[in-house]
């Protein structure tokens, strides 16, 4: 009986729809796009060999099988669907001491489908992959159920235009340019304005047609809203991370919309319109605010580079045209003046970059209704601990003694980073020994520079995996804690790895071993140029690695199909499931901010480096866009209102860059004719501190949040409270509408005020 209950036929009988005929990707209509896809490794027919999920064949003790089943679900133990699955598992385990994991997985898969379809009331379509090794659960929610979930989690939607917002004004004011956002309310409290007026609160919110354009009638939710809401429904009952950890869940992703991708192909991915601004709103509506914020920052950074590139070209020409051997004049030459002015422009310009971006970042957050956004985080699936009932929330969660081995793990991570820093230093020593052994004017120094550029990339690539493993071992509870710890590890190492050779050439080499023709700036310039050229070439690896992974997966699937005597005919869902995943833009930020460091810290040595940085940025735009649209699964549209920990990193680089550029002018070049090292240090401290003071004043003078944003957020909150909850900022008006009148206290003797004050 139980076996039939878990048969493939029984499983697929839960499908609420019929699979539509396979079409070319660009022919799929919006109505045929599912809200979310779960790809499950098939536990029903598990061959003994050549199967991707060998874990299904492992033996489990019965008590471990029951415990594991419990942790796959967030449902209350009294939930009828969970209890049904538990009873079925008990029947399967009855009289046994050990069981194959595939038996547990079969019950888990069935329980998942029952919960999704019968508890969450999601529309489900099921089908097997061509090889039968995966089960695709394609999910779609009705508009009504999306409303219910939006109400439950206070999901914010934008209000539609209402003349009442603007009172008697002819046109909206500047702070009213962004319509308010409010938590969706399906059913209003009985004391609300809508309840008293017996009006429909849904009339407040903007609606969208099939193509997600604003319309008077249509849907309340865009596709990204549907994805977030359906995902929140799923994770409210199922532990997707635990399923992935135990190889039951193969993948999860929203479905690509190939019509939108075709538009991106013509307007965003292509190099033909590289000078045109991106459509950040379209990127936001497809990939979510976190990805849109990254591309908005990248665009802003590229635009900022135009100014240092412009001055860099002018000053670079002057510097190269200047005769360094001309000592006929005691005054500074044009080239020396250019060095100094360019250092000042770079030092102050970097402050304008981070300050203007902070303002722009806050404007985006306001426009997207995320000014007061706070991430509601749960435990990471990879977080290790013992499952216990949390006393505060009453829910089952992993609990760990954070003090246990915490300091030791952090220290080990620090020591490991120092070990890799030691490798960097040893490698640089070897490179410089080789460089010193080469004849002047030969190709040896250039080859050494190229090897240094390759070494930077290779060690960064290796340490990336070491740092991720260490951060996993340190066992951070939330995704933001994990990402911040990983970012600090990666950036700290990459700072040393990327810039150590340049610091050596700029400040040490001339004093230790001497530079060619006593010109260390020339060697520094050569090294910077080589790094940019190598980075341009290696940038293609960013596409190459995931592209090769996808090709390998397709090859493996094709080979398996041939062994079965089938022709490879993958559905769209199988193709997308086999694509690489894109978790966060961490690596993309890292690459660009390390590149920003080359400009902020050392561009004075190579004035043309901002121009090369622009070329790198334009290429990075297209590489990252291509990767997201063509090479990876559609990312979960995560929300965010800032670039996070990268902002203080950029600001720190700005101040270090100020000191570095001034130090290069004073200690490395012959711009100033100092008589002693003491004079050099005094000049450095005076100029550097003066620039620091100017940078601080610029930061203080330019407010982080524009005045229009401050007013806009206050106005939006006021409108939301008035419209949704009847809470008016005008207390007298709220008292009048809600009839909240003060009444005299019983048995109170009234004071004769005028008589008491003798005013009669």
GUDOVEX-260161 format. One line per 4 residues: number of its first residue (from 1); their letters; for each residue y, x, z of C-alpha. Coordinates in pm, whole numbers, plus 32768, in hexadecimal, padded with zeros to 4 digits. Each point is the difference from the previous one (the first is absolute). Layout:
BEGIN
NUM) A) Y:X:Z | ... $
***
This chain:
BEGIN
1) XXXX) 8000:8000:8000 | 80F0:8112:8064 | 7FAF:80C9:7EC8 | 805A:7EDF:7F1A $
5) XXXX) 8137:7FCB:80CE | 806B:8162:7FA8 | 7F8D:800A:7E99 | 80EC:8064:7EE9 $
9) XXXX) 7FF1:7EA0:7F75 | 805F:7F6D:8152 | 811B:80FA:8023 | 8095:7FB5:7EAE $
13) XXXX) 7FE1:7E8A:8035 | 812F:801E:80E3 | 80DB:8045:7ED2 | 8109:7EF4:7FE1 $
17) XXXX) 8055:8051:7E98 | 7F5F:8062:7EBA | 804C:815D:7F86 | 80EF:7FF0:7ED8 $
21) XXXX) 7F95:80B1:7EC1 | 8049:8174:7FF5 | 8147:803E:7F4C | 80C4:8130:7F9E $
25) XXXX) 80DC:806A:8122 | 8147:7FA8:7F52 | 7F84:7E9E:7FB7 | 7FD8:7F9B:816B $
29) XXXX) 80F4:7EF3:806C | 80AC:7FF8:8154 | 7F2F:7ED1:8061 | 7EC4:80CF:7FCF $
33) XXXX) 806E:8115:80ED | 7F5E:7FF2:8155 | 80C3:8037:813F | 7F10:8107:8087 $
37) XXXX) 7EB8:80A8:7FA5 | 7EF2:807C:80EC | 7EF2:80DC:7F67 | 7EC7:8001:80DA $
41) XXXX) 7EDE:80F3:7FD9 | 7ED1:7F23:7FB7 | 7F08:800F:8124 | 7EFF:7F13:7F66 $
45) XXXX) 7F4A:80D7:7F00 | 8018:8165:807C | 7F32:80F7:7F32 | 7F67:8122:80BD $
49) XXXX) 80A3:8105:7F1E | 8144:803D:7F46 | 80C3:7EFA:80BF | 816A:8033:805B $
53) XXXX) 7FD3:7F6B:815A | 7EDF:80B3:80AB | 807E:7F87:8153 | 7F5B:7EAC:7FBF $
57) XXXX) 7EAB:80A7:801D | 8045:8098:8158 | 7F40:7F82:812D | 80C0:7F65:8120 $
61) XXXX) 7F91:7FA3:815B | 8010:7E89:8034 | 810A:801B:8112 | 80D6:80DF:7F1E $
65) XXXX) 7FD9:7F09:7EE0 | 807E:7EE1:80D7 | 8120:80CE:8089 | 806A:8070:7EA5 $
69) XXXX) 7FF9:7E9B:7F7E | 80ED:7F9A:8118 | 8103:8106:7FA4 | 8015:7F99:7E92 $
73) XXXX) 80AD:7EBC:805F | 8138:7F9D:80BF | 7F8D:7E99:8027 | 7FDD:7F7A:815E $
77) XXXX) 7E9A:8002:807D | 8009:7E83:8008 | 8068:7FEA:7E94 | 7EF2:7F29:7F56 $
81) XXXX) 7FF1:80D9:7EC6 | 7FDB:813E:80CB | 7EFA:7F5E:80DF | 7F41:7F8B:7ECD $
85) XXXX) 7FF3:8164:7F7B | 7F99:8085:8155 | 7EE4:7F03:801C | 7F87:805F:7EA5 $
89) XXXX) 8006:8170:805D | 7F41:7FB8:8141 | 7EF0:7F52:7F37 | 7FE9:812B:7F16 $
93) XXXX) 7FE6:80F3:8126 | 7F11:7F33:80D1 | 7ED3:80CA:8075 | 807D:814A:7F6D $
97) XXXX) 8073:8144:80A1 | 8096:8098:7EC5 | 8090:7F69:7EC4 | 8087:807B:7EB3 $
101) XXXX) 817A:7FF5:7FF4 | 7FEC:7F37:7EBD | 7F7D:7ED6:80C9 | 8137:8006:80DA $
105) XXXX) 80DD:8030:7ECC | 7F66:7ECF:7F56 | 805A:7F22:8127 | 8159:80A1:8013 $
109) XXXX) 8047:7FB8:7E8F | 7F93:7E97:8023 | 80D3:7FD3:813B | 812E:8099:7F50 $
113) XXXX) 7FE5:7F07:7EE4 | 7FD4:7EDB:80EF | 8133:8068:80C7 | 80D5:8032:7ECB $
117) XXXX) 7F9B:7EBD:7F58 | 7FBA:7F0E:811B | 80E5:8079:8118 | 8129:8087:7F3A $
121) XXXX) 7FCA:7F08:7EE4 | 8038:8107:7EF5 | 7F94:7FBC:7E9C | 7EE7:80F3:7FB4 $
125) XXXX) 7F62:807D:7EC3 | 7ED3:80E9:801A | 7F50:80D7:7F05 | 7F25:8134:7FF6 $
129) XXXX) 8066:813F:7F53 | 7F49:8055:7EC0 | 7F12:80EB:80B8 | 7FD8:7F0C:811E $
133) XXXX) 806E:8103:8100 | 813B:7F46:8067 | 8067:7E9C:8050 | 8164:7FA1:7FA6 $
137) XXXX) 80A4:7EFC:80E0 | 8133:7F84:7F47 | 80EB:7F3C:80DD | 8117:7F0C:7FC4 $
141) XXXX) 80B8:7F20:80F4 | 8099:7EAC:7FCC | 8178:7FDC:802C | 7FCC:7F2D:8136 $
145) XXXX) 7F24:8103:80AA | 80FC:810E:7FAC | 8108:7F2D:80AD | 7F23:7FDF:8134 $
149) XXXX) 7FCB:817A:8015 | 8171:8048:7FBF | 805A:7F18:811F | 7EFD:80A2:80E6 $
153) XXXX) 807E:8164:7FCA | 8175:7FA9:7FDA | 8006:8086:7E9C | 8164:8020:7F7F $
157) XXXX) 8070:7F55:7EC0 | 8158:7FFA:7F61 | 80D2:7EC6:8012 | 807D:7F66:7EBE $
161) XXXX) 8171:7FDD:7FB6 | 80A7:7EEB:80C5 | 816F:7FA5:7FE3 | 7FFD:7FBD:8174 $
165) XXXX) 7FCF:8176:8039 | 8157:8049:7F72 | 80B7:7ED5:8099 | 8142:7FBB:7F42 $
169) XXXX) 800B:8151:7F4F | 8018:8007:7E89 | 7F28:8139:7FEA | 7F16:80AF:80F5 $
173) XXXX) 8099:811E:80C6 | 7F78:8162:7FD9 | 7F1F:7FE8:8132 | 7F73:7EB8:7F76 $
177) XXXX) 7F85:80AA:7EC2 | 7E9D:8005:808D | 7F73:7EAC:8057 | 7F6A:7FF0:815D $
181) XXXX) 7E91:8037:804C | 7F4E:7F30:8103 | 7EA6:7FE2:8097 | 7F45:7EF2:7F41 $
185) XXXX) 7FD3:7EBD:80C2 | 7F0A:7F04:7F76 | 8031:7F0F:811C | 8142:800A:80C3 $
189) XXXX) 8020:7FD5:817A | 8061:7E9D:805A | 8154:8076:8080 | 805E:80AD:7EBC $
193) XXXX) 8107:7F83:7F0E | 7EF7:7FB7:7EF7 | 7F2D:7F39:80F3 | 812D:7F31:806E $
197) XXXX) 8064:7FC5:7E95 | 7E93:7FC2:7F9C | 8036:80FC:7EE7 | 7F08:80F1:7F66 $
201) XXXX) 803F:8167:807A | 7F5E:8089:7EC3 | 8135:7F91:7F42 | 80B8:8124:809F $
205) XXXX) 7F3B:8110:7F4E | 8019:8092:7EA2 | 7EF6:7F98:7F04 | 7F73:80BB:7ED6 $
209) XXXX) 7F60:7F9F:7EB8 | 7EBE:8093:7F71 | 80BA:8139:7F91 | 80A1:8024:8159 $
213) XXXX) 815A:7FA2:7F88 | 80DA:7F2E:80E5 | 7FDD:7E8D:7FBA | 8052:7EB5:80A3 $
217) XXXX) 7E92:7FA3:800F | 7ED0:80DC:800B | 7F4E:80DE:80FA | 8087:807F:8148 $
221) XXXX) 7F42:8147:7FE7 | 8009:8124:7F10 | 7EBE:80BC:7FBA | 8054:8111:80FE $
225) XXXX) 8034:7EF0:8105 | 7EAD:7F6B:7FAD | 7F57:8154:801E | 8099:8042:8157 $
229) XXXX) 7FB0:7EA5:8080 | 7E99:7FFB:7F81 | 7FC7:815E:8088 | 8087:7F93:8153 $
233) XXXX) 7F11:7ED6:7FF7 | 7ED9:80E6:7FB5 | 804E:8100:810D | 8031:7EEC:8101 $
237) XXXX) 7E86:7FC6:7FFB | 7F62:8139:7F66 | 8014:8172:8057 | 8023:808B:7E9F $
241) XXXX) 8020:8164:807E | 7EB4:7FF3:80BC | 7F58:7F6E:7ECB | 8085:8122:7F30 $
245) XXXX) 7F98:8100:8106 | 7E99:7F81:7FED | 7FF7:7FEC:7E83 | 7FEF:7E85:7FEC $
249) XXXX) 815D:7FE3:7F6A | 8021:80CD:7EC1 | 816D:7FAE:7FC1 | 8119:7F04:8028 $
253) XXXX) 812B:7FD1:7F1E | 80F0:7F05:7F66 | 7FCD:7FC8:7E8E | 80D6:80AD:7EFA $
257) XXXX) 80DB:7F25:7F24 | 7FDE:80A5:7EAC | 8124:7F47:7F65 | 80E8:809B:8102 $
261) XXXX) 7F58:8152:7FCA | 8045:7FDE:7E8B | 8171:7FCF:8054 | 7FFB:812F:80E7 $
265) XXXX) 7F5D:80C4:7EE8 | 8129:7FBB:7F1D | 811C:801E:80FD | 7F93:80D6:8129 $
269) XXXX) 7EE0:80E8:7FAC | 808B:8073:7EB2 | 80E3:8132:7FE8 | 80D0:7F5D:7EEF $
273) XXXX) 80F0:7F59:80F2 | 8001:8109:8111 | 817B:7FE5:802B | 7FEF:7E8B:8048 $
277) XXXX) 7FF3:7F85:816B | 7EB6:7F74:807E | 7FD2:7E8E:8040 | 7FC8:802B:8177 $
281) XXXX) 7FDE:7E88:8032 | 7EE4:7FEC:7F05 | 7F53:8127:80A7 | 802E:7F57:8151 $
285) XXXX) 7F75:7EB5:7F83 | 7ECB:80AF:7F76 | 7FB2:811D:80F0 | 80BB:7F98:813D $
289) XXXX) 8129:808B:80BD | 7F5E:8144:807B | 7FBF:8079:7E9C | 814E:7F78:7F84 $
293) XXXX) 80B3:80C0:8115 | 7F5B:8144:7F8D | 806E:7FD0:7E97 | 815D:7F98:8070 $
297) XXXX) 801D:8143:80CA | 7F79:80CD:7EDC | 8104:7F61:7F19 | 8117:8046:80F8 $
301) XXXX) 7F8D:816A:802B | 7FF8:8031:7E85 | 8161:7F72:7FDE | 807B:80E3:8119 $
305) XXXX) 7F6D:8130:7F4E | 80ED:7FC6:7EDC | 8129:8085:80C9 | 7F61:814A:8077 $
309) XXXX) 7F66:8025:7EA4 | 8158:7FD9:7F5F | 80A1:8103:80E3 | 7EC6:80D8:7FF0 $
313) XXXX) 8016:8019:7E86 | 8174:805A:800C | 7FDE:80FA:811D | 7EBC:808A:7F6E $
317) XXXX) 80AA:8051:7EB6 | 8120:80A6:80BA | 7F11:80C9:80DC | 7F2D:807A:7EDB $
321) XXXX) 8137:8052:7F33 | 8093:80C5:8120 | 7FD1:8178:7FFE | 7F69:8063:8152 $
325) XXXX) 8055:816F:7FC1 | 8174:7FC2:7FD6 | 80A2:809B:8133 | 815B:802E:7F6B $
329) XXXX) 8090:7EE8:80D2 | 7FFA:7FE5:8179 | 800B:7E83:7FF1 | 7ED4:7F1A:7FDB $
333) XXXX) 7F80:7FD3:7E9E | 7FD5:7EAA:7F5B | 7E87:801A:8031 | 8025:8048:8173 $
337) XXXX) 80EF:7EDC:802D | 7F06:7F23:7F44 | 7EE9:8063:80EF | 80D5:7FA2:812D $
341) XXXX) 8083:7EB8:7F72 | 7EA4:7F94:7F94 | 7F7B:8043:8160 | 8115:7F23:8092 $
345) XXXX) 7FBA:7EE9:7F04 | 7E8B:8008:804B | 8034:8003:8179 | 80F0:7ED9:8008 $
349) XXXX) 7F5C:7F48:7EDF | 7EB3:7FEB:80B7 | 80AF:7F45:811B | 808A:7F04:7F0A $
353) XXXX) 7EA0:7FCF:7F77 | 7F5D:7FA1:8149 | 812C:7F37:807A | 8028:7F37:7EC0 $
357) XXXX) 7E88:7FC2:7FF4 | 7FFD:7F79:8165 | 810B:7F06:7F97 | 7F47:7FA5:7EC2 $
361) XXXX) 7EBB:7FDF:80C1 | 80A5:7F07:80EB | 808A:7F3D:7ED7 | 7EA2:7FE2:7F6C $
365) XXXX) 7F76:7F90:8150 | 810F:7EF4:8012 | 7FC1:7F88:7E9C | 7E8B:7FE9:8045 $
369) XXXX) 8023:7F51:814E | 7F6F:8129:80BF | 812B:8077:80CC | 7F4F:7F9F:8142 $
373) XXXX) 7EA4:804B:7F7E | 7F01:807D:80FA | 7E9F:8056:7F99 | 7EFB:7F3B:80BE $
377) XXXX) 7EE9:80FC:800E | 7E99:7FE0:8067 | 7F05:810F:804F | 7F98:80DE:7EE1 $
381) XXXX) 7E99:7FC4:7F8D | 7FBF:8174:802D | 807D:7FF8:816A | 7EDB:8067:80DC $
385) XXXX) 7FC1:7F64:8152 | 7F28:7F13:80C6 | 801F:7E8E:7FB6 | 807D:7F42:812F $
389) XXXX) 80C0:7EC0:8040 | 816F:8051:8023 | 8086:7F75:8148 | 8159:7FBB:7F6B $
393) XXXX) 7FA7:7F59:7EB4 | 7EA5:7F84:805D | 7F7D:808B:7EB5 | 7EEB:80F9:7FBC $
397) XXXX) 8093:8152:7FA5 | 7FAB:816F:800C | 8065:80AC:8141 | 800B:8177:8037 $
401) XXXX) 8078:80E3:8115 | 8130:8096:7F50 | 8027:8114:80FE | 7E9F:807D:7FBB $
405) XXXX) 8010:8135:7F21 | 8151:7F89:7F76 | 80BC:8144:804A | 7ED9:80D2:7F8D $
409) XXXX) 7FEF:7F4A:7EB1 | 8175:8026:7FC4 | 7FF1:8170:805B | 7EDB:8036:7F15 $
413) XXXX) 80C5:7F5B:7EE8 | 8125:80EA:8048 | 7F1D:8132:800A | 7F5D:7F99:7EB7 $
417) XXXX) 8156:7FE5:7F5F | 8057:815B:8083 | 7EB8:8082:7F6D | 805F:7F7C:7EA8 $
421) XXXX) 815E:808C:802C | 7F58:814F:803E | 7F43:7FD9:7EB8 | 814C:7FBB:7F52 $
425) XXXX) 809C:813A:8093 | 7ED0:80D7:7FA7 | 8007:7F79:7E9C | 8173:8048:7FE0 $
429) XXXX) 7FD1:8162:8082 | 7EF6:803B:7EF6 | 80E3:7F71:7EF1 | 8128:80D8:8066 $
433) XXXX) 7F28:8139:8016 | 7F8B:7FBA:7E9E | 8165:7FBF:7F8F | 8078:8149:809A $
437) XXXX) 7EED:80C0:7F4A | 8076:7F86:7EAA | 80F8:80B4:7F24 | 815E:7F77:7FE3 $
441) XXXX) 802D:7F24:7ECD | 7E8A:7FC7:7FD4 | 7F50:7EAE:800B | 7F6C:8051:8155 $
445) XXXX) 811B:7F66:80D1 | 7FFB:7EC8:7F27 | 7E86:7FDD:8029 | 8029:802B:8177 $
449) XXXX) 8105:7EEB:8000 | 7F17:7F1A:7F3C | 7EE2:804A:80EF | 80E4:7FB0:8127 $
453) XXXX) 8054:7EAE:7F63 | 7E8D:7FB5:7FCA | 7FAD:8074:8162 | 80FE:7F09:808D $
457) XXXX) 7F58:7EDE:7F4A | 7E9C:806E:804F | 8037:8036:8176 | 80BF:7EB8:8017 $
461) XXXX) 7ED9:7F51:7F59 | 7F03:8099:80F2 | 80CF:7FCB:813A | 8039:7E93:7FA0 $
465) XXXX) 7E90:7FB5:803E | 7FF2:80D3:813B | 8134:7F53:8090 | 7F74:7EA6:7FB0 $
469) XXXX) 7EB5:8056:80AB | 80B5:8086:8131 | 80DE:7ECC:8017 | 7ECF:7F1F:7FE6 $
473) XXXX) 7F5F:80C8:8119 | 8137:7FD7:80D9 | 7FB3:7E8B:7FED | 814B:7F49:7FD8 $
477) XXXX) 7FF6:7E8E:8048 | 80F2:7F77:7EFB | 8042:8054:7E94 | 816B:8064:8042 $
481) XXXX) 7F9A:80F4:8114 | 7EFB:8095:7F19 | 80EF:801F:7ED9 | 8115:809D:80D2 $
485) XXXX) 7F13:80FE:809C | 7F6E:8056:7EAC | 815B:801C:7F62 | 8079:80F3:810C $
489) XXXX) 7EC7:80D8:7FD9 | 8018:8008:7E86 | 8175:803B:7FEC | 8000:810F:810E $
493) XXXX) 7EFA:80C5:7F42 | 8090:7FBE:7EA8 | 8158:806C:807A | 7F72:8156:8057 $
497) XXXX) 7F1B:8013:7ED1 | 8109:7F96:7F08 | 812C:80C2:8080 | 7F73:8135:80B3 $
501) XXXX) 8004:80DE:7EC9 | 8165:7F94:7FB1 | 807A:8049:8161 | 7F57:8155:7FEB $
505) XXXX) 80A7:8054:7EB5 | 8151:7F7F:8070 | 8019:809B:8158 | 7EED:8102:8042 $
509) XXXX) 7F93:80AE:7EC2 | 8147:80B8:7FC4 | 7FF8:8099:815B | 7E8A:8051:800A $
513) XXXX) 7F9C:8074:7EA5 | 8136:7FD3:7F2B | 8038:7F26:7ECE | 800D:8057:7E8E $
517) XXXX) 8157:808F:7FB3 | 805F:7FA4:8169 | 801B:7E96:7F8B | 7F28:7F1A:80D6 $
521) XXXX) 80B0:7ECC:7F77 | 7F74:8052:7EA9 | 7E9C:800B:8089 | 803B:7EBF:80C5 $
525) XXXX) 8081:7F5B:7EC4 | 7ECC:806F:7F3B | 7F17:7F7C:810D | 80B1:7EAD:800F $
529) XXXX) 7FF4:7FDD:7E86 | 7E8D:8051:7FFD | 7FBB:7EFB:8110 | 80B3:7EF3:7F37 $
533) XXXX) 7F45:8053:7EC0 | 7EAC:7FFF:80B0 | 8055:7EB9:80B1 | 8052:7F60:7EB1 $
537) XXXX) 7EA9:8065:7F7D | 7F3D:7FA6:813A | 80A9:7EAE:801A | 7F08:7F82:7EFF $
541) XXXX) 7EE8:8040:80FC | 808A:7ED9:80C1 | 7F80:7F25:7EE6 | 7ED8:80D8:7FA4 $
545) XXXX) 7F3D:7FF0:8146 | 7FF6:7E81:8028 | 7FD1:7FDE:7E86 | 7ECB:80E1:800E $
549) XXXX) 7F7C:7F43:8130 | 801E:7EB8:7F42 | 7F54:8097:7ED1 | 7EE4:8080:80DA $
553) XXXX) 7FCC:7EA8:809E | 7FF6:7F61:7EA8 | 7F0E:810B:7F84 | 7F1B:7FCA:812B $
557) XXXX) 8004:7E87:7FCB | 7FBD:8029:7E8B | 7EDB:80E8:8043 | 7F6B:7F07:80F7 $
561) XXXX) 802B:7EE7:7F01 | 7F4F:80CE:7EF5 | 7EDD:8042:80EC | 7FDB:7E88:8026 $
565) XXXX) 8016:7FD2:7E88 | 8150:7F48:8013 | 8143:8030:7F44 | 8129:804E:80DF $
569) XXXX) 80DC:7EC9:800A | 80CF:8010:813D | 80DA:7EDE:806B | 816E:8037:8055 $
573) XXXX) 7FAB:7FF2:8172 | 7EF9:8111:7FE1 | 80F0:80DD:7F40 | 810E:7FD2:8107 $
577) XXXX) 7F0B:8036:8120 | 7FA3:8151:7F69 | 816B:8074:7FEE | 8083:80F4:8102 $
581) XXXX) 80B3:7F72:812F | 816D:8045:8055 | 8037:7FE5:8176 | 8166:8074:803F $
585) XXXX) 8109:80CB:7F46 | 7FDB:811B:8100 | 7F96:8106:7F00 | 810F:7F93:7F0C $
589) XXXX) 810E:8019:810C | 7F79:8153:8068 | 800F:808B:7EA0 | 8162:7F8B:7FC0 $
593) XXXX) 808E:8063:8153 | 7F6A:815C:7FE7 | 80AE:800D:7EAB | 8142:7F8D:80A6 $
597) XXXX) 7FD7:8123:80F2 | 8001:80F9:7EDF | 8153:7F76:7F99 | 8096:7FD5:815C $
601) XXXX) 7F8A:8152:8083 | 8003:80F1:7EDA | 80BA:7F6D:7ED5 | 8122:80F1:8038 $
605) XXXX) 7F14:8116:7F8D | 7FA5:7F43:7EC2 | 811D:7F10:7FA3 | 7F30:7F64:7EEA $
609) XXXX) 7EF8:7F84:80F8 | 80A6:7EA6:802D | 7FE4:7FCF:7E87 | 7E8D:8058:800C $
613) XXXX) 7FDD:7F19:812D | 808C:7EE0:7F2F | 7EFA:8044:7EF4 | 7EF2:8000:810D $
617) XXXX) 8085:7EB6:808D | 8002:7F56:7EAB | 7E9B:8073:7FC9 | 7F9E:7F95:8162 $
621) XXXX) 808C:7EA4:7FBF | 7F1A:7FD5:7ED6 | 7ED1:80A9:80A0 | 8014:7F27:8138 $
625) XXXX) 8040:7EC4:7F36 | 7EDD:804F:7F18 | 7F20:8046:8129 | 8051:7EB2:80A5 $
629) XXXX) 7FE4:7F35:7EC1 | 7EE2:80A8:7F48 | 7F30:80DA:80E6 | 7FEB:7F54:8154 $
633) XXXX) 7FAE:7EA9:8085 | 8128:7F1E:803B | 8086:8065:8154 | 8021:7F0E:811F $
637) XXXX) 8171:7F92:7FF8 | 805D:8090:8153 | 815B:7FBC:808B | 80F0:8100:8090 $
641) XXXX) 8175:8021:803C | 8024:817C:7FF1 | 7F5E:8142:7F8B | 7F98:803D:8168 $
645) XXXX) 7FC5:815D:808B | 8074:809C:7EB8 | 816C:7FB2:8054 | 801A:80F0:8129 $
649) XXXX) 7F3C:8104:7F37 | 8104:7FEB:7EE8 | 8119:8020:80FE | 7F5E:8132:80A1 $
653) XXXX) 7FD7:80A3:7EA8 | 8170:7FBB:7FBE | 806E:80C7:8132 | 7F05:8119:7FC5 $
657) XXXX) 8077:800F:7E96 | 8169:8025:8072 | 7FA5:812D:80D5 | 7F1D:8096:7EF4 $
661) XXXX) 80FF:7FEE:7EE6 | 8116:809A:80D3 | 7F0F:810E:807A | 7FA2:8056:7E99 $
665) XXXX) 8170:8027:7FA6 | 8053:80D6:812E | 7EC4:80CF:8037 | 7F62:8019:7EA4 $
669) XXXX) 811C:8007:7F03 | 812E:80E6:7FE9 | 80F7:7EE0:7FFA | 80AB:807E:813E $
673) XXXX) 803B:816F:8046 | 7F99:801C:816C | 801E:8146:80BC | 7EED:7FBB:80FD $
677) XXXX) 7EE1:7F17:8054 | 80D1:7F77:811F | 810D:7F92:7F08 | 7EF3:7F53:7F32 $
681) XXXX) 7F7D:7F40:812C | 815D:7F99:806F | 8051:7F82:7EA1 | 7EB3:7F49:7FEB $
685) XXXX) 802D:7F52:8150 | 8167:7F98:7FB2 | 7FB5:7F77:7EA3 | 7EB2:7F63:8060 $
689) XXXX) 808E:7F56:8138 | 812E:7F85:7F3C | 7F1C:7F64:7EFC | 7F25:7F6A:810F $
693) XXXX) 8136:7F64:8098 | 806B:7F76:7EAC | 7EA4:7F75:7FC3 | 8007:7F59:8155 $
697) XXXX) 8159:7F6A:7FBD | 7F8E:7F7B:7EAD | 7ECE:7F60:80A3 | 80D8:7F6A:8113 $
701) XXXX) 810D:7F85:7F0E | 7F0C:7F51:7F12 | 7F57:7EE9:80C7 | 7E88:7FD9:7FD8 $
705) XXXX) 801A:7E88:7FD2 | 8109:7F78:7F10 | 80E4:7EF9:8096 | 7F8D:7F00:7EFF $
709) XXXX) 7E98:802F:8075 | 805E:7FD4:816E | 80B9:7EBE:7FB0 | 7EEE:7F8D:7F13 $
713) XXXX) 7EED:8027:8104 | 80CB:7F47:8109 | 8054:7EE9:7F0A | 7E95:7FE3:7F8D $
717) XXXX) 7F83:7FE1:8165 | 8109:7EFB:804C | 7FA6:7F30:7ECE | 7E8A:801E:804C $
721) XXXX) 802D:7F8F:8167 | 80DD:7EDD:7F98 | 7F28:7F8A:7EE1 | 7EAA:8032:8099 $
725) XXXX) 802F:7FCD:8172 | 814D:7F4D:802A | 8087:8120:80D1 | 8172:8011:7FAC $
729) XXXX) 80E0:8123:8056 | 810C:7EFB:8044 | 7F8D:7F85:8156 | 80D4:7EC4:7FF4 $
733) XXXX) 7F68:7FA1:7EB0 | 7E9F:8039:8080 | 8049:7F2B:8132 | 8087:7EEB:7F22 $
737) XXXX) 7EDA:8002:7F0A | 7EF2:801C:8107 | 80B9:7F27:80FF | 7FF1:810C:810A $
741) XXXX) 8107:7F7C:80EF | 803C:806F:8165 | 7FDF:7EED:8104 | 8099:7FF1:815F $
745) XXXX) 7F1C:8064:811C | 7F89:7EEB:80E6 | 80B6:7FD5:814D | 810C:80F8:7F9C $
749) XXXX) 815A:7FDE:8095 | 8108:802D:7EF5 | 8109:8109:8049 | 816A:7F97:7FD3 $
753) XXXX) 806C:813A:7F44 | 8173:7FBA:7FD7 | 8021:7F99:816A | 7F47:8136:8077 $
757) XXXX) 80DB:80E6:7F2D | 8138:7F3E:806B | 8064:7FBA:7E96 | 806D:7E99:8043 $
***
